[in-house]
Amino acid sequence: MLHLRQRIASHIISSSATSAVSSSATSGISSLRRLLCAGAAPVSPNPSGFAVEEYLVDTCGLTRSQAIKAASKLSHLKSPAKPNAVLAFLSGLGLSRANVAAVVAKDPLFLCAGVERTLVPVVDGLTGLGLSHSEISGLVSLAHRRFRCRAIVPKLRYYLPLFGSFENLRRLLKDQSHLLSSDLDKVLKPNIVSLQECGLGGCDIAKLCISAPRILATNPERIRAMAACAERLGVRRGSGMFREALQAVSFLGEEKIAAKVDYLKKTFKWSDTEVAIALSKAPMLLKRSKDLLRRRSEFLLSELGLEPVYIAHRPVIIYYSLDQAGSCLSITL
C-alpha cells in the first residue's frame, strides 16, 4: 500500500505543481491526507458554480455526450477537490486515462468516493487477499460502483478460494458483476452450498454461472428445484454431466421442458425410453431451437438413414454441424 500512496503523491505533486512536500509525506494515511489536501488547495470554487461538464471532458476524458449525462448526477459538486483526489488515487493504482473515463462514464458518483474512508481500506483489504495492483485496477474497471463499497472485500474473500483463482473470477465478473452486489449470506452462500451438494466444484460453478448468468443470484429454492429437474432427466448428481443438465433446465418451466421433450420424440421418432436416454447423455438438447432440431433430424434420419435408437444412444451427433456429423458417421459406420 505504501507503493500505491507514493504513486498517488507523485501524481498530485506533478499535476498541481505543489512547491514543497516533505520527504516523509508518502508514509501512512495521515501523509496521504496532507498530500490530497495540498493537491486540492489551489482550487477555489467558482462563484457561478463548478463547471462539472467541462471537468468531465477536459480532466476525466469523457466524450461530450457522456459528460452531459454524467453531469446530472454531479450537480452538487462545488469544486474539483474530491474528484481530483479520486483521480489521483486511480492513477496511483495504474488505471489509464481511457480506463478512468470508462469508470466515470459508467459510475459518475465514483468521483465522490471517500479516498481515505473507503477506497484506501478497500485496496488494503484486497491487497491482503493477495491481489496485485494490476488485478485491483482491473477489478475497478469491472466493478465500478461496487468497488466503492467495503463489502467487496468479504465477497472476494469468499469467491477467490471458491473459483480457484482471480482469473477465473475475473472472467465471471466480466459479464456478471452483479454478483458483487448480491447478498452474500442470504443468497450467494446458500446457492453455492446447493450447487456444491450437487457435486459441482468451483470451476464448474464458474462455468455454470457464465452460461446461466442468473443462477447464483436467484432464490435458493430455485436452485434446488433445478437440481431435482436435472435428476428427472436421468442425470445423476455428482456426475460430470450434471452441470450441463443444470444449465439445460435453468429457468425453463416444467411446461416448456415437457413441450420440448414431446417435440424431440416427434422429430426424431423416439419412444419415451429413447428420449430419456438421449437427454441423459445430451441434456442441452432442451436448449436447441426447433428449427435446428428439425434440420438435424431430416439429415440424420432421411439423408443418412440412421435408426432413431442409434441417434438416441449417440445424441451428441445432433450438436454437430451437418458436415461434422457426416464426417464422423462415415468413420464409425
C-alpha positions in Angstrom: 0.0 0.0 0.0 3.0 2.3 0.6 4.0 2.0 -3.0 0.5 3.0 -4.1 0.5 6.1 -1.9 3.9 7.0 -3.2 2.5 6.9 -6.8 -0.5 9.0 -5.7 1.8 11.5 -4.1 3.9 11.7 -7.3 0.8 12.2 -9.4 -0.6 15.0 -7.2 2.8 16.8 -7.0 3.2 16.8 -10.8 -0.4 17.7 -11.6 -0.9 20.5 -9.1 2.7 21.9 -9.1 2.8 21.9 -5.3 6.0 23.7 -4.4 7.1 21.5 -1.5 6.1 18.3 0.2 8.2 16.7 3.0 10.1 13.5 2.2 8.0 11.6 4.8 4.7 12.6 3.2 4.3 9.2 1.4 4.2 7.0 4.5 0.9 6.3 6.1 -2.7 7.5 5.6 -2.1 10.8 7.5 0.5 11.7 4.9 -1.8 10.8 2.1 -4.4 13.1 3.6 -1.9 16.0 3.6 -1.0 15.3 0.0 -4.6 15.1 -1.2 -5.4 18.4 0.6 -2.3 20.0 -0.8 -3.3 19.0 -4.3 -6.7 20.5 -3.9 -5.7 23.6 -2.1 -5.1 25.9 -5.2 -8.7 25.3 -6.3 -11.3 27.8 -5.2 -14.9 27.4 -6.1 -16.2 29.5 -8.9 -18.9 31.9 -7.7 -21.1 30.8 -10.5 -20.6 27.1 -9.7 -18.1 24.4 -10.6 -18.2 23.6 -14.4 -18.8 19.9 -13.9 -19.4 19.1 -17.6 -16.2 20.8 -18.7 -14.3 19.0 -16.0 -15.6 15.6 -17.1 -14.5 16.3 -20.7 -11.2 18.1 -20.1 -9.9 16.3 -17.0 -11.7 12.9 -17.0 -11.6 12.2 -20.7 -15.4 11.7 -21.3 -17.0 12.5 -24.6 -19.4 15.4 -24.6 -22.4 13.2 -24.7 -21.1 11.1 -21.8 -20.3 14.3 -19.8 -23.8 15.7 -20.3 -25.3 12.5 -19.0 -22.9 12.2 -16.1 -23.0 15.8 -15.0 -26.7 15.5 -13.9 -25.5 13.2 -11.1 -22.7 15.5 -10.0 -24.6 18.8 -9.9 -23.9 19.0 -6.1 -20.2 19.4 -6.6 -18.9 22.9 -5.9 -15.2 22.3 -6.6 -12.9 19.7 -8.1 -11.2 18.9 -4.8 -12.8 15.5 -4.2 -12.8 14.4 -7.9 -9.1 15.4 -8.1 -8.4 13.2 -5.1 -10.2 10.2 -6.6 -8.5 10.7 -10.0 -5.1 10.8 -8.2 -6.0 7.6 -6.4 -7.0 5.8 -9.6 -3.8 7.0 -11.3 -1.8 5.6 -8.4 -3.5 2.3 -8.9 -2.3 2.3 -12.5 -5.5 2.9 -14.4 -5.1 4.5 -17.8 -6.9 7.7 -18.8 -9.2 5.6 -21.0 -10.0 3.2 -18.1 -10.7 6.1 -15.8 -13.0 7.7 -18.4 -14.9 4.3 -18.7 -15.3 4.0 -14.9 -16.5 7.6 -14.6 -18.9 7.3 -17.5 -20.4 4.1 -16.0 -20.5 5.4 -12.4 -20.1 9.2 -12.2 -20.5 9.1 -8.4 -17.2 7.3 -8.2 -15.7 10.8 -8.3 -17.4 11.4 -4.9 -16.0 8.4 -3.2 -14.0 9.0 0.0 -10.4 8.1 -0.7 -9.3 7.6 2.8 -12.6 6.5 4.2 -13.5 3.9 1.5 -11.0 3.5 -1.3 -7.8 3.1 0.6 -9.4 0.5 3.0 -10.8 -1.4 0.1 -7.4 -1.6 -1.7 -5.7 -2.5 1.6 -8.2 -5.4 2.1 -7.8 -6.6 -1.5 -4.1 -6.5 -1.2 -4.4 -8.5 1.9 -6.2 -11.2 -0.1 -3.2 -11.5 -2.4 -4.3 -9.3 -5.3 -1.7 -7.3 -7.2 -2.3 -3.7 -8.1 -2.8 -4.6 -11.7 -5.5 -7.1 -10.6 -7.1 -4.5 -8.4 -7.1 -1.9 -11.1 -8.8 -4.4 -13.4 -11.4 -5.0 -10.7 -12.1 -1.3 -10.6 -12.9 -1.4 -14.3 -15.2 -4.4 -13.8 -16.9 -3.4 -10.5 -17.5 0.3 -10.9 -19.8 1.5 -8.1 -19.4 -1.8 -6.3 -15.7 -1.1 -5.8 -16.5 2.0 -3.7 -18.2 -0.2 -1.1 -16.2 -2.0 1.6 -18.4 -5.1 1.3 -16.5 -6.0 -1.9 -13.6 -7.3 0.3 -15.5 -10.1 2.2 -17.2 -11.1 -1.0 -13.9 -11.6 -2.8 -12.5 -13.3 0.3 -15.3 -15.9 -0.2 -15.1 -16.0 -4.1 -11.4 -16.4 -4.6 -10.9 -19.8 -3.0 -14.2 -21.0 -4.4 -13.3 -20.2 -8.0 -9.7 -21.2 -7.6 -8.0 -18.0 -9.0 -8.6 -14.4 -9.6 -8.5 -15.0 -13.4 -11.5 -17.4 -13.1 -13.3 -14.8 -11.0 -12.4 -12.1 -13.4 -13.9 -14.0 -16.4 -17.1 -14.5 -14.4 -17.4 -10.9 -13.2 -16.8 -9.6 -16.8 -20.4 -10.4 -17.6 -21.8 -10.9 -14.1 -20.6 -8.0 -12.0 -24.0 -8.0 -10.2 -22.6 -10.9 -8.1 -20.7 -8.2 -6.2 -23.9 -6.6 -5.0 -26.0 -9.7 -4.2 -26.4 -10.6 -0.6 -23.6 -12.9 0.5 -25.2 -14.6 3.4 -28.8 -14.8 2.3 -28.4 -15.6 -1.4 -24.9 -16.4 -2.6 -23.7 -18.7 0.0 -26.9 -20.8 0.2 -26.9 -21.1 -3.6 -23.3 -22.1 -3.8 -23.8 -24.7 -1.0 -26.7 -26.1 -3.0 -24.5 -26.4 -6.1 -21.7 -28.0 -4.1 -24.2 -30.5 -2.8 -24.9 -31.4 -6.4 -21.2 -32.3 -6.8 -20.0 -29.1 -8.6 -16.6 -27.7 -7.8 -15.6 -24.0 -8.1 -14.6 -24.2 -11.8 -17.9 -26.0 -12.6 -19.8 -23.3 -10.7 -18.0 -20.6 -12.5 -18.7 -22.1 -15.9 -22.3 -22.7 -15.0 -22.7 -19.0 -13.9 -21.2 -17.8 -17.1 -23.6 -19.9 -19.2 -26.6 -19.3 -16.9 -25.9 -15.8 -15.5 -28.8 -15.5 -13.1 -28.3 -18.8 -11.3 -26.2 -17.6 -8.4 -28.4 -14.6 -7.6 -31.7 -16.5 -7.9 -33.8 -17.7 -5.0 -32.1 -20.6 -3.2 -35.3 -22.7 -3.6 -35.0 -22.3 -7.3 -31.6 -23.9 -7.3 -33.0 -27.0 -5.5 -35.9 -27.2 -8.0 -33.5 -27.0 -10.9 -31.3 -29.8 -9.4 -34.4 -32.0 -9.0 -35.5 -31.3 -12.6 -32.0 -32.2 -13.8 -32.2 -35.5 -11.9 -35.5 -36.3 -13.6 -33.7 -36.1 -16.9 -31.7 -39.2 -15.7 -28.5 -37.3 -14.9 -27.0 -38.3 -11.6 -25.8 -35.7 -9.1 -22.0 -35.7 -8.9 -21.7 -36.9 -12.5 -19.7 -34.9 -15.0 -22.9 -34.2 -16.9 -24.8 -32.7 -14.0 -23.5 -29.1 -14.7 -24.7 -29.4 -18.3 -28.1 -30.7 -17.1 -28.5 -27.8 -14.6 -27.6 -25.4 -17.4 -30.2 -27.1 -19.7 -33.1 -26.7 -17.3 -32.1 -23.4 -15.8 -35.1 -21.0 -15.8 -37.1 -23.3 -18.0 -40.6 -24.0 -16.6 -42.0 -27.6 -16.4 -44.4 -26.8 -19.3 -41.6 -25.7 -21.6 -39.5 -28.7 -20.8 -42.4 -31.1 -21.4 -43.1 -29.4 -24.7 -39.5 -29.7 -25.9 -39.4 -33.4 -24.8 -42.6 -34.0 -26.9 -41.0 -32.2 -29.9 -37.9 -34.3 -29.6 -39.9 -37.5 -29.5 -41.9 -36.5 -32.6 -39.0 -35.1 -34.6 -36.6 -38.0 -34.0 -39.3 -40.7 -33.7 -38.1 -41.6 -30.2 -40.0 -43.6 -27.6 -40.2 -42.4 -24.0 -37.3 -44.6 -23.2 -35.2 -43.4 -26.1 -35.8 -39.7 -25.4 -34.8 -40.3 -21.8 -31.6 -42.0 -22.9 -30.8 -39.1 -25.3 -31.4 -36.4 -22.7 -29.4 -38.1 -20.0 -26.4 -38.1 -22.4 -27.1 -34.7 -24.0 -29.4 -32.5 -21.8 -28.6 -29.4 -23.7 -30.9 -30.6 -26.5 -33.5 -28.9 -24.4 -31.9 -25.5 -25.3 -31.6 -26.2 -29.1 -34.0 -24.4 -31.3 -36.8 -26.3 -33.0 -35.5 -25.3 -36.4 -32.0 -26.8 -35.7 -33.5 -30.0 -34.3 -35.8 -30.4 -37.4 -32.9 -29.9 -39.8 -30.7 -32.4 -37.9 -33.5 -34.9 -37.9 -34.0 -34.6 -41.6 -30.3 -35.1 -42.3 -29.7 -38.0 -39.8 -32.9 -39.9 -40.4 -33.8 -39.2 -44.0 -30.4 -38.5 -45.8 -28.1 -40.8 -43.7 -30.8 -43.3 -42.9 -29.9 -43.7 -39.3 -32.2 -45.5 -36.9 -33.8 -43.4 -34.1 -32.4 -45.8 -31.5 -28.9 -45.3 -32.9 -29.2 -41.5 -32.6 -30.7 -41.8 -29.1 -27.6 -43.6 -27.8 -25.3 -41.1 -29.6 -27.2 -37.8 -29.2 -24.1 -35.7 -29.3 -24.1 -36.0 -33.1 -27.1 -33.7 -33.1 -24.8 -30.9 -31.8 -22.6 -31.2 -34.8 -22.9 -29.2 -37.9 -24.1 -31.3 -40.9 -20.6 -31.6 -42.3 -19.2 -32.7 -39.0 -22.0 -35.2 -38.5 -21.4 -36.7 -41.9 -17.7 -36.9 -41.4 -17.9 -38.6 -38.0 -20.5 -41.1 -39.2 -18.6 -42.0 -42.3 -15.8 -43.1 -39.9 -17.9 -45.0 -37.4 -20.4 -46.7 -39.7 
